[in-house]
Amino acid sequence: MKGRTIILDHYEGREAAALMVDGRLDDLLIAADAPAPGTIYRARADRPVKGQGGMFLSTPDGAAFLRQVKGLRPGAPLLVQVTGHAEPGKALPVTAKLLFKSRYAIVTPDAPGLNVSRTIRDEDERDRLLEIAHEAMGGRGMGLILRSACAGADGDEVARDIEAMVDLAAQVLDDPGSAPEKLLDGDGPHAQAWRDWTDPAEVVTQAGGFETHGVLDTLETVRGISEPLSGGAHLYVEATRALVAVDVNTGADTSLAAGLKANLACARELPRALRLRGLGGQITLDLAPMAKKDRRGFETALRAAFRADAIETTLAGWTPLGHYELQRQRSRLPLSEALA
């Protein structure tokens, strides 16, 4: 089945959204019990962590941890936003730099200025969007980023989206309370799908869509550790307490170029494999054997693959033992925990 299909359904009693591209599952969002990224709290500073430059905070949903804190005293209230999912037994990761994100607009209260996504390169379109932004912002002192989805979008829709985010930001920032409180819930899977999956697609909202569109069949593979690669090779992804281990196996191919072919296939497939499983943190790749002269080509392919992925990932480089390391934001709850 060619084309893009967005399926909004429920899986094992949880709200869920799936993106199918040419009949293949490309992305998956499943609601978790933990606070969703984007949730905003009024928190209370508890105690600093010496040597790490951070501070533990109190929120209605438990402890949170804020990095790079300066001048914050215990007992002081502050607004923070959840940036990802916490590992078991650890505090929620939060930031004091709030973002109010929607389909077309991101309002940045702490970073004034109007900006247009760099992916929109047509100067006439950029000028059109900046005119809409200036009028919709109404001289408020907040910052604004117009997302790539704005390209060619109806001007009234973009303006309404901007105004809604500005009003929401003002409501949160002007809240008069002082005790720890949840001020805004992060987006659930259906809202996040509308917000982030903006390329043209068929949208299916009928109950049972996961079954009729093959999502359930694909999930059986995703819940495992193995992903098939081209040429009969395989990718194995296993999460441990310390890191995510990725192993590349060439399979039955015994040619001289088998290792390079399998590693290049791994580079193309790895963002999807991690995204579907909700895995982040430190990731170590145990690649198939290949000559050192081929490393540059592998890195180029890996960089291109992650450039197209929305989740922030840092390519750290090679280790003395020949492994390749990455650091990936934990923006999603691991699938194994979400469905436990």
C-alpha positions in Angstrom: 0.0 0.0 0.0 1.6 3.2 -1.2 1.4 6.6 0.5 1.2 7.8 4.1 -1.6 6.8 6.5 -2.1 8.1 10.0 -4.1 5.8 12.2 -5.6 7.1 15.4 -6.7 4.3 17.6 -6.2 2.6 21.0 -3.8 -0.2 21.9 -4.3 -2.3 25.0 -6.5 0.4 26.4 -4.1 3.2 25.8 -4.5 6.1 23.3 -2.2 5.5 20.4 -1.3 6.8 16.9 0.6 5.1 14.1 2.2 6.4 11.0 2.4 4.0 8.0 4.5 4.9 5.1 4.1 2.7 2.0 2.5 0.0 4.1 5.4 -0.1 6.7 5.1 1.2 10.2 7.3 4.4 10.4 6.4 5.9 13.8 4.3 5.0 16.8 3.0 7.0 19.8 1.4 5.3 22.8 0.2 7.1 25.9 2.0 6.4 29.2 1.1 6.8 32.8 4.1 9.1 33.3 3.7 12.8 32.6 4.1 13.5 28.9 6.9 15.7 27.5 5.6 19.2 27.3 3.8 19.1 30.7 4.3 22.3 32.6 4.5 22.6 36.4 4.9 25.3 38.9 7.6 23.6 41.0 9.4 24.3 44.2 13.2 24.2 44.5 14.2 21.6 47.0 18.0 21.0 47.2 21.0 21.6 44.9 23.2 18.8 43.7 26.8 19.9 44.3 29.2 19.2 41.5 26.5 18.8 38.9 25.1 22.3 38.8 21.5 21.0 39.2 18.6 21.2 41.5 16.0 18.7 42.7 12.4 20.2 42.5 9.1 19.2 44.0 6.1 18.8 41.6 2.6 17.2 42.2 3.9 14.2 40.2 7.0 13.6 42.2 10.6 14.8 42.1 12.1 16.6 39.1 15.6 17.5 38.2 16.7 20.8 36.6 20.2 21.1 35.2 22.4 24.1 35.0 20.9 26.1 37.8 22.3 29.5 38.9 20.9 31.8 41.6 18.0 29.5 42.5 17.5 29.1 46.3 15.7 26.2 48.0 12.0 27.0 48.5 11.7 29.3 45.5 8.9 28.6 43.0 9.5 28.4 39.3 7.9 27.2 36.1 9.4 24.1 34.4 8.5 21.9 31.5 9.1 18.1 31.2 11.6 17.4 28.4 11.5 13.6 28.3 10.7 10.4 30.2 12.6 9.5 33.4 14.4 6.2 33.8 12.8 4.0 36.5 13.6 5.4 40.0 14.9 8.7 38.7 13.5 12.2 38.8 11.6 13.8 35.9 13.9 15.7 33.5 12.7 19.3 33.2 13.8 22.7 31.8 13.1 26.2 32.7 12.9 27.3 29.1 9.3 26.8 28.2 8.0 26.0 24.7 4.4 26.2 23.6 4.3 24.0 20.5 1.5 23.5 18.0 1.2 22.4 14.3 2.4 25.7 12.8 3.9 27.7 15.7 6.2 27.4 18.6 5.9 30.2 21.1 9.1 30.9 23.1 8.4 33.3 26.0 12.1 33.5 27.1 13.5 34.0 23.6 12.1 37.1 21.8 12.1 37.4 18.1 10.2 36.1 15.1 11.8 33.2 13.2 10.8 31.0 10.2 12.0 27.4 9.8 15.2 27.2 7.7 13.5 24.5 5.6 11.3 27.2 4.1 13.7 28.8 1.7 11.4 30.7 -0.7 11.9 34.3 0.2 8.3 35.3 -0.8 6.9 32.6 1.4 9.1 33.7 4.3 7.9 37.3 3.9 4.3 36.2 3.8 4.7 34.2 7.0 6.5 37.0 8.8 3.7 39.4 7.9 1.2 36.9 9.4 3.3 36.5 12.5 3.8 40.2 13.1 0.0 40.7 13.0 -0.9 37.7 15.0 1.6 38.4 17.8 0.1 41.8 18.3 3.3 43.3 19.7 3.6 40.8 22.6 7.1 40.4 24.0 7.3 36.7 23.3 9.3 34.9 20.7 7.9 32.8 17.9 9.2 30.1 15.6 7.1 29.3 12.5 7.5 25.5 11.7 8.0 23.9 8.3 4.3 23.0 8.1 3.6 26.7 7.5 4.9 26.4 4.0 1.9 26.9 1.7 -0.6 26.7 4.6 -3.7 28.9 4.8 -2.8 32.3 6.4 -5.9 32.4 8.6 -5.1 28.9 10.0 -1.5 29.9 10.7 -2.7 33.1 12.4 -5.2 31.3 14.6 -2.6 28.7 15.6 -0.2 31.5 16.6 -2.9 33.4 18.6 -3.9 30.2 20.4 -0.4 29.4 21.5 0.3 33.0 22.6 -2.9 33.0 24.6 -2.0 29.7 26.2 1.5 30.9 27.1 0.0 34.1 28.7 -2.4 32.0 30.7 0.3 29.8 32.1 2.8 32.6 32.7 0.2 34.8 34.5 -1.1 32.0 36.8 -1.3 33.6 40.2 -0.6 30.5 42.4 2.5 29.8 44.4 2.3 26.2 45.5 3.5 23.3 43.3 0.8 22.6 40.6 0.4 21.1 37.2 -0.4 24.0 34.9 -0.5 22.3 31.5 -0.7 18.6 30.3 1.6 17.5 27.5 0.1 16.4 24.3 -1.3 12.9 24.0 -0.6 10.6 21.0 -3.5 11.9 18.9 -2.7 15.6 19.5 1.0 14.9 18.9 0.3 13.1 15.6 -1.7 16.2 14.4 1.1 18.5 15.6 4.1 16.7 14.2 3.1 14.4 11.3 2.3 17.2 8.9 3.1 15.8 5.5 0.0 14.9 3.4 -1.6 11.6 4.6 -4.8 9.7 4.8 -6.2 9.9 8.4 -8.0 6.9 9.8 -10.0 7.5 13.0 -12.3 4.4 13.1 -11.9 2.0 16.0 -9.9 -1.1 15.1 -7.7 0.8 12.6 -4.6 -0.8 14.0 -5.9 -4.2 13.0 -7.3 -3.3 9.6 -4.1 -1.4 8.5 -1.6 -4.0 9.7 -0.2 -2.1 12.7 -0.8 -5.0 15.1 1.2 -7.4 12.8 4.2 -5.0 12.8 4.1 -4.5 16.5 4.9 -8.1 17.1 8.3 -7.4 15.4 8.8 -4.1 17.2 8.2 -5.7 20.6 11.2 -8.0 19.9 14.8 -7.1 19.5 15.4 -8.0 15.9 14.9 -5.9 12.8 15.6 -7.4 9.3 18.0 -5.4 7.0 18.4 -5.6 3.3 20.5 -8.4 1.9 19.6 -10.9 4.7 21.4 -9.0 7.4 19.8 -8.3 10.8 19.9 -5.5 13.4 19.5 -6.4 17.1 18.5 -3.7 19.6 18.6 -4.5 23.3 18.1 -2.0 26.2 20.1 -2.5 29.4 20.1 -0.4 32.6 23.3 1.4 31.4 22.8 1.8 27.7 21.2 0.5 24.5 23.3 -2.1 22.7 22.9 -2.5 18.9 24.5 -5.4 17.1 24.7 -5.8 13.4 24.8 -9.3 11.9 25.6 -10.0 8.2 23.5 -13.2 8.1 24.3 -15.6 5.3 26.3 -13.1 3.2 30.0 -14.1 3.3 31.2 -11.7 0.6 34.1 -9.2 1.2 31.6 -6.3 1.2 29.1 -8.0 3.5 30.1 -6.0 6.6 29.9 -2.6 4.9 26.6 -3.4 3.2 25.1 -4.5 6.5 26.4 -1.4 8.4 25.1 1.0 5.7 21.7 -0.7 6.0 21.9 -0.4 9.8 22.6 3.4 9.4 19.4 3.8 7.3 17.2 1.7 9.6 18.5 2.7 13.0 16.5 5.9 13.6 13.2 4.0 12.8 14.2 1.0 15.0 15.0 3.3 18.0 11.9 5.6 17.4 9.4 2.7 17.3 10.9 1.2 20.5 11.0 4.5 22.3 14.7 4.1 23.1 17.2 6.8 24.0 20.1 7.6 26.2 23.6 6.2 25.5 23.6 3.9 22.5 26.5 1.7 21.5 26.8 0.1 18.0 28.7 -3.1 17.6 29.0 -3.1 13.8 29.8 -5.8 11.4 33.5 -6.0 10.4 34.6 -3.5 7.8 37.8 -1.7 6.8 38.7 1.5 8.6 38.6 3.4 5.3 34.9 2.7 5.1 34.1 4.4 8.4 33.7 7.8 6.8 31.0 6.5 4.4 29.2 4.9 7.3 29.3 8.1 9.3 27.9 10.1 6.3 25.0 7.6 5.9 24.3 7.7 9.7 24.3 11.5 9.9 21.9 11.7 6.9 19.5 9.2 8.5 19.4 11.0 11.9 19.1 14.4 10.2 15.7 13.4 9.0 14.6 12.2 12.5 12.8 14.6 14.8 14.4 13.3 18.1 17.6 15.0 19.0 20.6 12.7 18.6 24.3 13.4 19.0 26.8 11.3 17.1 29.6 10.9 19.6 32.0 8.9 17.4 34.2 5.8 17.6 35.6 4.1 20.7 39.1 2.5 20.9 37.4 -0.9 20.5 35.8 0.1 17.2 32.3 0.6 18.5 30.3 3.7 17.5 28.5 5.7 20.2 25.4 8.0 20.1 23.5 10.0 22.7 19.8 10.3 22.1 17.2 12.3 23.9 14.7 10.2 26.0 11.7 11.9 24.6 9.5 8.8 24.7 8.8 6.1 27.2 10.3 2.7 26.1 7.7 0.6 24.4 8.5 -2.3 26.8 7.5 -0.1 29.8 4.5 1.5 28.1 3.0 -1.9 27.4 4.2 -3.6 30.6 
